[in-house]
Amino acid sequence: MLSGCLHVRSAMTISGDDKVSGEVLVATETPDGKVPFDLRPPPNLADRVQVRPYHEGTRVGANLSFNDLSFQEVEQLAAAMSPTDSRFSLQMHRSGSLVIFQGQADLTPLADTDSGIELKISAPGQITTTNGEESAGTVTWLLSPGEVTQPYATFQFTTGSGMDWIGWALLVGGVAIVAAVLIATLALRNHLRTRPGAKL
């Protein structure tokens, strides 16, 4: 597939609970109009991954969509969609409040072709570092034929199911302060009540 003209559009969205949904369109041009590849998702992901044939003009291929995959499942899907000598890889993982995406695409076999590879990733929170183009919470990479590209991005947000350690520290600290104020208030009222002539 990498020996000729290749067009890929990939868009992924990371949700607040670290689930990934997206769509990948892979198309190429062949003399006989037959798709020269067969995208088969792993059996354990078949209920959340759909593959539909694609045909527009002289381009044929496949449209793959997926929903609510974990980071590890996205990596598994990418590995299954690639041949054993794959020139593309990606990794996604969380480290504290950061979600880190790293990839590599070797498009040297596509040199001197009009191939086009576009990758988009959206996530909640703040984009802290990236070598792509940022716009409204989305990072876009246009990968150049004939080159080796290593896209990366870091998004900062906590999961919807919990808080990071800073959030927990602030919460616990706030509860402790409120408790201390309540105890001090009750102690003061009790002290004033025990004073002679108190009318509380």
N, C-alpha and C positions, 0 to 999 in steps of 0.2 A: 504494500500500500504506500510505503514511503518512496517508491521509485518514480512516482508520477505526481500529477497535480493533486493536492489535497486541501480540502477546506474543512475547518473545524471551528465550531462555535460552542463554547462551554460556559454555562452560568450556574453558580452554586450559591445558595443562601444558608448561612449558619444561624440557627435560631438561638433564643436565649437559654435553652436547655441543652445546648451542644448537640443538636441534631442537624443533619445536613440534607437539604433537598435541592434538586437541580435538574438540568437538562443538557444533553450533549448531542450536537448534530455533527455527524461525520459524513462527508460526501466527497466523491471523486468523479473523474470522467473516464469512461472506458469505451473502446470502439464498439463492443457488442452490447453495451447497456446493462451488463450484468454486474452485480455488486461483488467486488473481489475480496470481500472479507465477511466474516460471520460473527457478530457480537453476541456472546452468550454469557449472561450474568451467572454467578455462582448459584447453585440450587438453593442454598440457605437464604438468598436474597430475592428469590423469584417473586415473592409476594409484594415486594416494595420496589421492584425494578421492572420497567416495561420497555420493550424494544419494538419499534414500528419501522417499516420500510420507508425510505424517502426517495422521491423522484421529482426532479424539477429541471426541465429542459434536457440538457445532456448530462446533468449530474445525477448520480445515484448514490445511495448510501443507507444510513440508518439514523433514526432519531431515538435516543435513549433518555428516559426520564426516571428519576428515583425520588423517594420520599422517606424522611425520618431515619436516615442512616447515621450510625455513630461514626466517629472519626476513623476507628479501626475498620469499619465496614466500607467506608469510602476508599480507603487504601486497598482493601481486598478487592473491591469492584474494579479499581483502576488496574490492579495487577492482572485480574482475570480478563480484562478487555484488551490486554496487550500481549503480543507474542513473547516467546521466551527470550528473544534478543531485543526486547523493548528498549527504545531510546527515550522513553518518557516515564517519569516516576513522580509521586507526590507523597507528602507526609503532612498530617494534621494532628496536633495534640494540644492539650491545655497544660499550662504551668502557672499555678496560682490564679490570678485574675487575667492572665494573658492566654489567648488562643493563637497559636503559631502555625502558619502555613509555609511549607517549603516545597519546591518542585524543581524538576530539571527536564528540559526538553532538548534533545539533540536533533536538530533539523538540517544537519549538513547534507543528507541525501536529497533534500528538496532544493538545493541550490540551483539557480537558473530556471526556476519554475515560478508561476504566478500563484503559488499556494498561499493560503491565509489561515492563520491560527489565532483565534481570539479567546481569551480566558477572563471571566469575571467572577469575583467573589464579593458577596455582601454579608455584613454581620452587624449586630447591634453594638453600641458603645463607640469607642474612639479607635481610629487607625493610628497606631503609634509609630510604626516603621513600615516602609514598603519601597520596592523599586518599580512599582507600577504607577499608573495614573489614578489619582484619588478624585472621587466625585460623590458627594452625598452618601457617605458610608459604603461606597462600592469601589473596589480596586479593579482596574482593567489592565491586562497585558496584551499587546500585539506582538506575537512571536515571529521573528524574521526567518524566512527560509535560508538555509545555508549556515545558520549560526547555532551555537549551544547557548541556551538561555536558562537562567536559574531564578524564576520568579519567587518572591517571598513577601510575606505580609504578617504583621502582628496586630491583633485586635485586642483591646482591653475592655472586658466586661465580666461580670460575675454571672454564674448560672442562676436560672430562675428558681432552682430548688434549694439554694442556700446562699450564704454570704461568704466573702473571703475573710481571712483572719483579721484584717483591719476593721471590717464591718462588725465582726463578732466582738473585737476588743472595745470598739466604741459602744456597742450595745451593752456589754457587761459593765463597762465603766459608767454608763448612764444610769443603769439600774442600781449600781452600788451607790452613786451619788444621791439618787432619789431615796433609797432606803435609809441612808445616813441622815438625810434631812428629816424624814418622817420620824426616825428614832429620836433625834434631837428635839423635835417639836413635841413629841409625846412626853419626853423626859421633862422638858421645861413646863408643860402644862401640869404634870404631876407634881412638880416641885412647887409651883405657884398654888396649887390646891391645898397643899399641906401647910402653907403659911397661915399664921393666925389672921383671921379677918378676911381671908380670901373669899371672893364672890364669883368664882368661875363656874 
